[in-house]
Amino acid sequence: MEGLVAIALLLGGGLKSLQVAALATGLPFSFVLLSALLGRPWRCSYEIRR
């Protein structure tokens, strides 16, 4: 399925549209990873004090 979408984007808008689609797909996941990374030290210090 992803291959068909990639082919359609390449034929319709070229490489630039494929790059924009990949960035738009990965951007929300990076926010999830960043929030997990920033929340970890707080959670660990909370467990130590308990």
C-alpha positions as CSV (number, residue, x, y, z in Angstrom):
1,M,0.0,0.0,0.0
2,E,2.8,2.5,0.9
3,G,4.5,1.6,-2.3
4,L,1.5,2.6,-4.3
5,V,1.2,5.9,-2.5
6,A,4.9,6.6,-3.1
7,I,4.6,5.9,-6.8
8,A,1.6,8.1,-7.0
9,L,3.4,10.9,-5.3
10,L,6.5,10.5,-7.4
11,L,4.4,10.6,-10.6
12,G,2.2,13.4,-9.5
13,G,4.5,15.8,-7.8
14,G,8.0,14.4,-8.0
15,L,10.5,13.8,-5.2
16,K,9.7,17.0,-3.3
17,S,6.1,15.8,-2.6
18,L,7.4,12.4,-1.5
19,Q,9.8,14.1,0.9
20,V,7.1,16.3,2.3
21,A,4.8,13.3,2.9
22,A,7.5,11.4,4.7
23,L,8.3,14.4,6.9
24,A,4.6,14.9,7.7
25,T,4.3,11.3,8.6
26,G,7.3,11.2,10.9
27,L,6.9,14.5,12.7
28,P,4.2,13.5,15.2
29,F,6.2,10.4,16.1
30,S,9.2,12.6,16.9
31,F,7.1,14.6,19.4
32,V,6.1,11.4,21.1
33,L,9.7,10.3,21.4
34,L,10.8,13.8,22.6
35,S,8.1,13.9,25.3
36,A,9.1,10.4,26.5
37,L,12.7,11.4,26.6
38,L,12.0,14.6,28.6
39,G,9.6,12.9,31.0
40,R,12.0,10.1,32.0
41,P,14.3,11.9,34.4
42,W,11.2,13.4,36.3
43,R,9.7,9.9,36.6
44,C,12.9,8.4,37.8
45,S,13.5,11.0,40.5
46,Y,9.9,10.6,41.7
47,E,10.4,6.9,42.1
48,I,13.7,7.4,44.0
49,R,12.0,9.8,46.5
50,R,9.1,7.4,47.1
